[in-house]
Amino acid sequence: MEYKTRSEVPNEYKWDLSKMYKDNTEIEKDINIVNELTPKILKFKSHIMDSSDSLYNFLKCTEEQDRILTKLYVYSKMAFDVDTKDNKNKSLKMKIEKLSESLNEKFSFIEPEMMESDYETVLKYIEQNDKLKEYKFYLEDIYRFKPHSLTQQEEDIYVRAINAFGNCSEAFSSLNNADIDLGYIKDETGENVKLTQSNYIVYMKSKDRNARESAFNAMYNYYKNRKNTLASIYVGEIKESAFITSVKKYNSSLERSLFNDNIGVSVYKNLIDTVHKNMNLMYDYMGLRKKMLNLDELHMYDIYVDLVESDNDKIPFEEGKKILFEALKPLGEKYLTDLNKAFDEKWIDIYPSEGKRSGAYSWGCYDSYPYLLLNYNDTVDAVSTMGHELGHSMHSYYSHSQNYVDSNYPIFLAEIASTVNEMLINDYMYKTAKTKNEKIFYLVDFLDTVRTTLYRQTMFAEFEMIIHNKEQDGIPLTEEEISNTYYDLNKLYYGDNVVSDDNIRYEWSRIPHFYTPFYVYKYATGLSSALSIASRILKGDTETRNNYLVFLSSGGNDYPLNILKKVGVDMETPKPIEEALSLFEEKLNELKELIK
């Protein structure tokens, strides 16, 4: 179900953002509070570390402002995302962004001033003032960054520079969402249909190969025709990252990105190395796909099509909801009761409409619901996506049991809860399958999840590492250099059983996550962790289930690798990745047996 305009979408299918703000009066009231708090915070300049009371009062004041400002930003961004053509929403978003930029400049003194003191002083203050204990881990994490801190004058210049940058992702978003026009293609019936970001995957799964090829070429021709503009935008993002890396005294942009989660570069490289050692499994699977589709050549537009028909190829939203609750029963009654709030309290924006941001996400803040944006399209994938995003939302919901400063779970952990849900849904669908074909369908679904999440996201991660290294090494990043690098990696990861069509060399230019450098590898490590957790829960391991809820409720009260160890997963070793790839091999062999 897709609606032409936002106003045509029935309210029952929209999220309820009025729980955040009912009207502009409430928005303006909070903006005023943010502005009133600013001079109070500025009074702490040169006095933050005067005493334990001074430090505590400063932290409380900044926390109050940050909570309100975050709420304003989340609201304005989500209101914009459901109708990117609404200038009123865009104006509000830009207003809040401008306010945030202004505050960043005014408060540039904070980090340098705090870094003038040693962490030993902080520990002494915590001993003197019990109220500071709620900030203990928060402060410890802040002082980890002391070797990368700047002087007051440097920080002032740095903040102004960052505010002058930062438009690359916005420019990309405009080309990728608001301004995109993919034209028309012929569907399976020969009818001309408008291709969109939302229905693209539907046509990539089409049984009509001509429809698949047409959709593939229409999509990538759009990016190919803008390749130089998109390359310039992306290189701007990379140069911005390199600038921050240099100014903040890191050895590389990769190191800087991982440092935020207190993770070493070895974890990132270990992922790539372990996947490289198991490329044969990917090649084997692509060869099996080619065989099952009975094709002389397997092209990039053939790798998403279902290998068998599914009786559940059309799953309306209400039916998808029922499947979701059945599949997630192994997580226990408490989880299911809390999950129901997502539907009763209208956390979810369900259907696509013109101007709505493509894809799906879970987002919110400490003082809001953990909302979900979907573009539900009545497919099995849509059910899985809903479960995935609800995993994020439930993680956020439980994490809000922590103090505000410890409530945000580290990005490294962000994809684990979502992927656990995906694995449980796949297992439920496989076990309840009534026919051989259905079993094959869900085996393939599992294999494709590993292919797209572990192999493909690792390929993305390796691409980012190579491209950012080239910038650091002074190699000119022309469009041709970027596209050729991506094309060579695509051939490496898919192997000789797949024809790497020339248009796939432009795939890099449509990946939004590249504007959040070195994020995508977390999908791969998250899947590896999730497979370990889900497999134990499915075996009835109540200790793992209970520890999993502790994991979800931990927020960011410790470093991510330590939080993950609470559920028995150690990502500093190759073991979780090897176990995931071993399970991939096991399912691949099971599929081979079924199709004999």
C-alpha positions, -999 to +999 in steps of 0.1 A: +000+000+000+015+033-011-002+067-007+004+096-031+005+123-005+011+124+032-024+138+039-039+108+023-024+084+048-049+075+075-039+085+110-040+049+122-009+042+100+011+072+111+033+076+142+020+100+168+046+127+172+021+148+192+034+129+222+065+150+218+050+183+207+013+190+203+018+224+185+042+252+177+035+268+210+051+239+228+080+238+204+087+275+209+085+271+246+113+245+246+134+266+222+130+295+247+141+272+276+172+261+256+181+298+250+175+307+287+198+279+298+226+292+276+238+321+297+235+299+328+260+275+312+282+303+300+286+314+336+305+282+343+333+293+319+366+291+337+348+276+367+337+241+357+364+224+377+365+248+406+349+222+430+329+191+431+297+212+434+306+233+405+313+203+383+280+187+394+259+218+388+275+223+354+267+187+344+231+190+355+226+223+336+241+210+304+222+178+307+189+197+310+197+217+279+209+187+259+178+167+266+155+195+254+176+203+223+178+166+214+141+163+217+136+193+194+161+179+168+146+144+168+111+158+164+120+183+136+140+156+117+112+129+119+085+154+109+107+163+079+114+127+070+078+117+064+073+146+040+106+159+026+087+182+003+070+201+032+089+234+035+074+241+069+090+209+083+123+216+065+123+252+079+119+239+115+146+213+110+170+239+097+161+263+126+170+236+152+202+227+133+212+264+133+205+266+170+226+235+177+255+249+156+253+282+175+255+264+208+284+243+197+303+275+190+294+291+223+303+260+243+336+253+225+353+262+258+339+232+277+362+203+264+395+223+266+386+236+301+378+202+314+409+187+298+431+211+317+424+191+348+436+155+353+412+126+357+426+122+392+409+155+401+376+141+388+380+109+409+387+131+440+355+151+433+334+120+430+347+109+464+337+142+479+303+144+463+281+113+460+258+131+435+286+129+410+286+091+410+258+090+383+283+107+360+313+084+369+314+063+337+304+094+316+334+113+329+358+084+326+348+081+289+352+119+284+388+118+298+398+090+275+398+117+248+423+139+266+452+130+242+429+142+214+417+174+229+425+209+217+433+242+233+405+268+237+417+287+207+420+256+186+386+244+197+370+276+187+384+274+152+376+237+149+340+241+158+335+269+133+352+248+107+329+218+114+298+240+112+311+253+078+314+217+067+286+192+073+265+198+042+278+168+022+253+144+037+225+169+032+234+174-004+235+136-009+201+132+009+185+157-015+198+138-045+189+105-029+154+114-016+137+147-023+150+153-059+152+117-071+134+107-102+141+071-115+116+073-143+094+045-155+100+008-163+078-020-176+066-044-150+058-081-153+026-073-172+042-049-196+027-019-179+047+013-174+053+019-137+071+046-118+103+032-102+110+045-066+134+039-038+106+020-020+095-003-048+130-009-063+136-041-042+102-054-052+113-054-089+147-068-080+129-098-066+106-100-096+104-134-114+105-114-147+142-110-155+135-081-179+118-062-151+147-069-128+173-057-154+152-026-163+149-017-126+186-023-120+197-001-150+171+026-143+184+029-107+221+029-115+217+051-146+203+078-123+235+077-102+258+072-132+244+104-148+253+123-116+285+104-109+308+134-109+285+154-087+281+125-063+319+119-063+325+155-054+300+153-025+315+121-012+351+133-015+340+163+005+328+140+032+361+121+032+381+153+033+360+165+063+367+132+080+405+135+073+405+171+086+389+160+119+414+131+121+444+153+116+432+181+140+423+156+167+456+138+164+446+103+154+466+081+131+437+075+108+400+082+103+393+045+110+411+047+143+392+079+152+359+063+144+366+031+164+380+051+193+345+065+201+335+029+211+368+022+227+375-005+200+408-012+184+415-012+147+424-049+150+386-058+155+378-041+122+407-057+103+400-091+119+365-090+104+378-083+069+405-110+072+381-136+085+357-130+057+385-131+032+394-166+044+358-177+038+352-163+004+348-198-010+314-201+008+301-170-009+313-182-043+297-216-036+264-200-028+265-178-059+271-209-079+241-226-063+220-196-071+230-197-107+221-234-109+188-231-092+178-202-115+190-222-145+210-193-159+240-193-182+251-161-165+242-148-131+241-110-131+239-085-103+202-080-109+197-118-104+210-121-069+180-108-050+152-128-067+136-155-046+148-190-057+114-206-050+079-193-047+066-186-012+030-190-002+036-160+021+048-137-005+021-112+004+018-104+041-004-075+050+007-054+080-017-070+105-007-105+095+030-094+098+023-082+133+009-116+143+039-134+129+062-110+147+047-118+181+048-155+175+084-155+163+096-134+193+080-156+220+114-172+229+124-138+243+098-142+271+065-126+282+080-094+295+096-086+261+063-093+243+043-072+267+066-043+263+067-048+225+030-044+223+034-007+234+049+000+200+015-006+184-008+006+212+011+039+216+017+045+179+054+045+177+053+034+140+049+052+107+039+024+085+034+030+048+053+048+020+040+081+005+054+106-019+082+126-004+087+102+025+123+092+032+131+058+018+141+028+038+134+023+075+149+034+109+143+034+146+149+067+163+138+088+193+153+104+224+153+099+261+120+119+264+101+103+236+090+070+223+116+050+204+098+056+171+100+036+138+099+048+103+088+020+079+079+018+042+059-014+046+052-032+013+034-065+022+065-087+017+083-112+038+112-087+038+089-061+052+080-083+082+117-089+088+125-052+085+097-044+110+112-069+134+146-055+128+136-019+136+116-030+166+147-047+179+164-012+178+133+004+195+131-022+222+168-018+229+163+020+233+132+014+254+151-008+279+182+014+278+162+044+290+161+027+324+196+041+328+205+076+338+203+101+309+241+102+303+243+064+303+212+057+283+226+057+247+239+023+238+272+024+219+269+023+181+289-009+180+260-027+198+233-010+178+227-038+152+226-067+176+191-065+191+177-058+156+194-088+141+184-112+169+148-104+160+155-111+124+170-145+132+141-154+154+116-145+127+135-165+101+137-195+124+099-193+132+090-191+095+113-220+086+100-242+114+063-235+106+068-240+068+044-265+054+061-275+022+096-283+010+095-251-011+087-230+020+117-245+038+139-237+009+126-202+008+135-195+044+169-213+041+176-190+012+164-160+033+189-169+060+217-173+035+209-140+019+209-123+053+244-135+059+254-126+023+240-091+025+249-084+062+282-102+068+297-104+033+283-073+017+287-050+047+322-062+051+328-053+014+314-019+022+337-017+052+368-026+032+358-001+005+356+027+031+390+017+046+407+017+012+391+050+001+399+068+033+435+054+032+439+067-004+429+102+008+454+099+036+481+087+012+475+117-011+460+097-040+436+118-060+400+106-054+385+111-089+352+095-097+370+069-118+393+060-089+364+056-065+342+036-090+371+013-100+380+006-064+344-004-057+341-024-089+372-045-081+359-052-046+326-063-060+343-088-083+364-101-054+334-106-031+310-122-056+335-142-076+335-157-110+300-171-107+285-136-109+288-111-138+297-078-122+277-056-145+294-023-153+266-003-136+274-018-103+306+002-101+283+032-092+266+014-062+289+032-038+272+065-047+238+055-034+249+042+000+238+066+028+259+050+055+291+061+037+282+096+051+287+081+086+322+068+080+331+033+093+296+025+105+287-004+082+311-029+097+290-030+128+262-047+108+286-076+102+299-078+137+263-073+149+251-103+129+279-125+142+270-115+178+233-119+171+236-154+157+255-165+188+228-150+211+198-161+191+210-197+186+214-201+224+180-186+231+163-209+206+179-238+223+160-228+255+190-213+273+172-193+299+204-178+313+212-163+279+177-150+276+179-133+310+214-120+303+201-107+270+175-085+288+204-073+310+223-065+278+194-046+264+190-026+296+226-017+299+225+013+275+259+028+275+269+022+311+301+005+301+323+000+270+306-020+242+329-050+242+324-053+280+286-050+277+286-077+249+305-101+272+275-101+295+259-124+269+290-145+263+302-129+231+339-118+227+344-098+195+381-093+202+385-128+188+375-142+154+353-169+170+319-152+166+326-144+129+339-180+123+308-194+141+285-173+119+302-184+087+302-220+099+264-217+104+262-202+069+280-233+055+257-256+075+226-240+061+241-240+026+247-277+028+212-282+040+199-263+010+219-285-013+203-316+002+168-302-001+172-294-039+186-328-048 
